[in-house]
Amino acid sequence: MNEALLERLREIVGPTHVLTGDSVRSRHPGFFMKEIGADAIVRPATTADVSRVLSLCNEVGQAVVVHGGLSGWVRATQTRAGEIALSLERMNVIEQVDTKNRTAIVQAGVVLSTFQDHVEQLGLSFPLDLGGRGSCQLGGNAATNAGGMRVIRYGMMREQILGLEAVLADGRVISSLNPVIKNNTGYDLKQLFIGSEGTLGVITRLALRLRERSTSVNTAIVCADSFEQITSLLRYVDGALGGMLSAFELMDNSFYRVNTGAGRHHPPLSSDKPYYAIIEALGSDQERDAKLFEAALTDAAEKGLFDDAVLARSERERLAIWQIREDLEHVVRDFQPFYAFDVSLTVTNMEEYMGQVRAMLKNTWSDGSIAILGHIGDGNLHIAIGAGGADDREKVEACVYEPLKNFGGSVSAEHGIGLEKKPWLPISRSNVELDLMREMKQMLDPKGILNPGKIFDVMPLETSPAKLPKAVASNRAI
Ligand SMILES: Cc1cc2nc3c(=O)[nH]c(=O)nc-3n(C[C@H](O)[C@H](O)[C@H](O)COP(=O)(O)OP(=O)(O)OC[C@H]3O[C@@H](n4cnc5c(N)ncnc54)[C@H](O)[C@@H]3O)c2cc1C
């Protein structure tokens, strides 16, 4: 990389905050990536720094890839030689928590779990919660519109954001740190940046909505013989718990068995049922809520909505139940080569869809492994597959994405598109939608310096169907 440009970057952020060489290569590259390819990592401390960095990069046409906590799964942070990574790690200040108005202003590099813990101590809660909480940043959560375990009750990251500040590709700062819920004053510009995966601007600060801290928690794990029972149970407990249902997580037999095998997590229920679900309710009165929770499950059992259940009687038991769902290490180790998918479709279509995916996979690789889990209340399935060889990625992906077309499903429920799902985006988005996205990208980042090549190519590849996966190429009209 041009040494003169590096020198100008050092002048902006300070000489120790432009990393090069081994200081770049030795860092965690992010999931499913071998190493950070960028020539340099630039670490700004303020919005003004970010603005000056982008203004300079825009002037010389320098590509910039934003790095949050690098916990994403779709290679949206991947960099190549000639690019620079802009890491938000130094912008990690919780600037203000307004307990009266239940809002907070934070810098984008604050780690999710740090923020959760901080507001808990003040008697409040930030309800977004996901397995990557210890490393992902609030800016990354916004840029991916993260979901997680509690979407069923509180919505995705989008619902937690009242306002944000972002730096545009040319260095202009758009400050929309509005702290009120209602604000219908023209276009809601913050929405442009939420879920845009670093392609439209760098999110530098956020105004977030907080909730009251729950003081009761009740958790159970149930098993069922049929998917029909699980979906009926979801509706039933949601109604019976009067708004307290905060998680309803599905695991299929394969996932449950992997995580409760010998020497792994203790199985609270027998391992022979096709489906398992973790149900959790958050409330404000432990004694009263526990009674309501147990009564709801007792009624559900009488109605035949599940076959067996275990209630957590202590925090230790609650965490042990959640470990079975959240521990992904065993499945990653057992399923090789490992592929992870995150799709969404309506609950009514899920069983048929899962059947089609399993059948396609088994037809191609009779010894292939598949495990399904997910935030079923949000219509979101995570699919883990171990099948094929090193060159079979596209064939494995086809088993998951091709059947989605029959159900109008989405190739990404919550993890985003990045590079991983880019070829499959046309399954879920029409040509008109993709054209509009490209026009927005060109308007906000005319030189294409921000996270180039992620989500879609600005110059569409449609004219060359041979470059697309077969399943997509044959489905251009969708
Ligand atoms: C164990 C585990 C479980 C997970 N479970 C879930 C889950 O349940 N639900 C879910 O949604 N995700 C989940 N994830 C994925 C991941 O944690 C989320 O996508 C998270 O929101 C990414 O945040 P990050 O800070 O790590 O972003 P990164 O991975 O660093 O970046 C992701 C994208 O956002 C962009 N970006 C990052 N920061 C900014 C910024 N400040 N401004 C502009 N663009 C930015 C990057 O350029 C990139 O395109 C999980 C990850 C792990 C490791």
PDBQT file of the ligand as one rigid body, heavy atoms in Angstrom, charges set to zero:
ROOT
HETATM    1  C1  LIG A 501     -21.712 -18.112  18.768  1.00  0.00    +0.000 C 
HETATM    2  C2  LIG A 501     -22.383 -17.118  17.871  1.00  0.00    +0.000 A 
HETATM    3  C3  LIG A 501     -23.762 -17.051  17.869  1.00  0.00    +0.000 A 
HETATM    4  C4  LIG A 501     -24.405 -16.117  17.060  1.00  0.00    +0.000 A 
HETATM    5  N1  LIG A 501     -25.756 -16.043  17.107  1.00  0.00    +0.000 NA
HETATM    6  C5  LIG A 501     -26.398 -15.107  16.396  1.00  0.00    +0.000 A 
HETATM    7  C6  LIG A 501     -27.808 -14.970  16.496  1.00  0.00    +0.000 A 
HETATM    8  O1  LIG A 501     -28.480 -15.700  17.215  1.00  0.00    +0.000 OA
HETATM    9  N2  LIG A 501     -28.386 -13.992  15.774  1.00  0.00    +0.000 N 
HETATM   10  C7  LIG A 501     -27.670 -13.146  14.963  1.00  0.00    +0.000 A 
HETATM   11  O2  LIG A 501     -28.262 -12.253  14.335  1.00  0.00    +0.000 OA
HETATM   12  N3  LIG A 501     -26.339 -13.275  14.823  1.00  0.00    +0.000 NA
HETATM   13  C8  LIG A 501     -25.689 -14.220  15.516  1.00  0.00    +0.000 A 
HETATM   14  N4  LIG A 501     -24.334 -14.337  15.405  1.00  0.00    +0.000 N 
HETATM   15  C9  LIG A 501     -23.606 -13.555  14.380  1.00  0.00    +0.000 C 
HETATM   16  C10 LIG A 501     -22.989 -12.228  14.838  1.00  0.00    +0.000 C 
HETATM   17  O3  LIG A 501     -22.706 -12.243  16.218  1.00  0.00    +0.000 OA
HETATM   18  C11 LIG A 501     -23.887 -11.036  14.488  1.00  0.00    +0.000 C 
HETATM   19  O4  LIG A 501     -24.041 -10.937  13.088  1.00  0.00    +0.000 OA
HETATM   20  C12 LIG A 501     -23.354  -9.693  15.021  1.00  0.00    +0.000 C 
HETATM   21  O5  LIG A 501     -24.361  -8.724  14.912  1.00  0.00    +0.000 OA
HETATM   22  C13 LIG A 501     -22.091  -9.195  14.295  1.00  0.00    +0.000 C 
HETATM   23  O6  LIG A 501     -21.527  -8.132  15.039  1.00  0.00    +0.000 OA
HETATM   24  P1  LIG A 501     -19.953  -7.832  14.946  1.00  0.00    +0.000 P 
HETATM   25  O7  LIG A 501     -19.682  -6.613  15.744  1.00  0.00    +0.000 OA
HETATM   26  O8  LIG A 501     -19.187  -9.024  15.287  1.00  0.00    +0.000 OA
HETATM   27  O9  LIG A 501     -19.824  -7.472  13.411  1.00  0.00    +0.000 OA
HETATM   28  P2  LIG A 501     -18.707  -7.957  12.375  1.00  0.00    +0.000 P 
HETATM   29  O10 LIG A 501     -18.737  -9.433  12.225  1.00  0.00    +0.000 OA
HETATM   30  O11 LIG A 501     -17.408  -7.350  12.699  1.00  0.00    +0.000 OA
HETATM   31  O12 LIG A 501     -19.270  -7.272  11.034  1.00  0.00    +0.000 OA
HETATM   32  C14 LIG A 501     -20.460  -7.697  10.452  1.00  0.00    +0.000 C 
HETATM   33  C15 LIG A 501     -20.827  -6.721   9.321  1.00  0.00    +0.000 C 
HETATM   34  O13 LIG A 501     -21.165  -5.446   9.870  1.00  0.00    +0.000 OA
HETATM   35  C16 LIG A 501     -20.267  -4.429   9.395  1.00  0.00    +0.000 C 
HETATM   36  N5  LIG A 501     -20.002  -3.537  10.513  1.00  0.00    +0.000 N 
HETATM   37  C17 LIG A 501     -19.532  -3.862  11.746  1.00  0.00    +0.000 A 
HETATM   38  N6  LIG A 501     -19.492  -2.774  12.529  1.00  0.00    +0.000 NA
HETATM   39  C18 LIG A 501     -19.951  -1.736  11.768  1.00  0.00    +0.000 A 
HETATM   40  C19 LIG A 501     -20.145  -0.353  12.006  1.00  0.00    +0.000 A 
HETATM   41  N7  LIG A 501     -19.875   0.205  13.175  1.00  0.00    +0.000 N 
HETATM   42  N8  LIG A 501     -20.620   0.418  11.000  1.00  0.00    +0.000 NA
HETATM   43  C20 LIG A 501     -20.918  -0.123   9.797  1.00  0.00    +0.000 A 
HETATM   44  N9  LIG A 501     -20.738  -1.430   9.511  1.00  0.00    +0.000 NA
HETATM   45  C21 LIG A 501     -20.258  -2.224  10.492  1.00  0.00    +0.000 A 
HETATM   46  C22 LIG A 501     -19.054  -5.182   8.873  1.00  0.00    +0.000 C 
HETATM   47  O14 LIG A 501     -18.394  -4.448   7.849  1.00  0.00    +0.000 OA
HETATM   48  C23 LIG A 501     -19.698  -6.447   8.342  1.00  0.00    +0.000 C 
HETATM   49  O15 LIG A 501     -20.255  -6.181   7.079  1.00  0.00    +0.000 OA
HETATM   50  C24 LIG A 501     -23.656 -15.261  16.206  1.00  0.00    +0.000 A 
HETATM   51  C25 LIG A 501     -22.252 -15.334  16.232  1.00  0.00    +0.000 A 
HETATM   52  C26 LIG A 501     -21.624 -16.241  17.058  1.00  0.00    +0.000 A 
HETATM   53  C27 LIG A 501     -20.129 -16.269  17.066  1.00  0.00    +0.000 C 
ENDROOT
TORSDOF 0
